[in-house]
Amino acid sequence: METSGVSLAMLAEFNCPICLTCMREPITIECGHNFCQSCLQKRWKDPPDSSSCAVCRHLCQKGHWITNRKLARMIGNTQFIQTSSNEVRQQEENLCERHNQVLSLFCEEDLEVLCPGCVQAHDQKDHHVRSLEEAASYYRHKVNGSTTLLMEHLAKLEEVEERQYIMFQEVKDQISKQKSELASDLEQLAELVDSDKEAAVSRVTQEKDNNLQRIDKNITYFKDCISTTEALFQEVSKRSVMPDMNILSDAKRIHHQCASLEVPIVCSFQIRRERCSFPPQISALEKIEQKFRAEFWVLKNSMLAAITGRCR
């Protein structure tokens, strides 16, 4: 009978180089090596090992590390599969509630476990019925294949979540930069544009809040999708090592859930360029300046012409 166990060699790859056990709250430092957060903090407290990598001895800045959420998920999922595959299978005889006969057959069309007494009704529908062992072997193979599908789906979810998080930071940075530039422009004309400044900053803040709320809501949705998929992954992994009866009892629902998985779409955003709308006084000053310049050049040319004429 097939299993979906995980090799000890695979689990060994997730060992912390310091404590030599499976990493807890894994972090990645500047040189790219991974450790337990608590192990690294303890190592970096005391010289001469402070701020050096335990693997390559690269000197790093203290406190400069990244929480490796993806590695943490991989470790969690791998440990769960290992635990599930090591569980003792409980073998028991299951009887049909209606006919009190052993449930030893499986209907392909209805995805239901049957006893010999149930077969007659299904034969009338021209449904294909085969032995429990044969069906269990076939669906166990499909369930094991579903674990690969779910892991790929989790990877895609994590990718779009990361992209959305980066976009979330970009929105915050761009809005903050725009607010600073806008505030600087408005402060130069504080007396004339005080009311316009308040309105413009309010529009920028509202746009920021709207964009961040949309993206934050999408990130929350991605996390829900990841949690749902992980729960389904764990259920499928656990069922893959269960007895034949258990793996088929809910095959229809699991098959439907796996087939209906979709990767959500990353929502985009567009920052509207906010500009100052100067009051009419500014336009009037510009017209006066232009008129003054024109009159100045006329006067200058007249004076040059007079001087030239005298020289002749």
Disulfide bonds with the S-S distance in Angstrom:
none
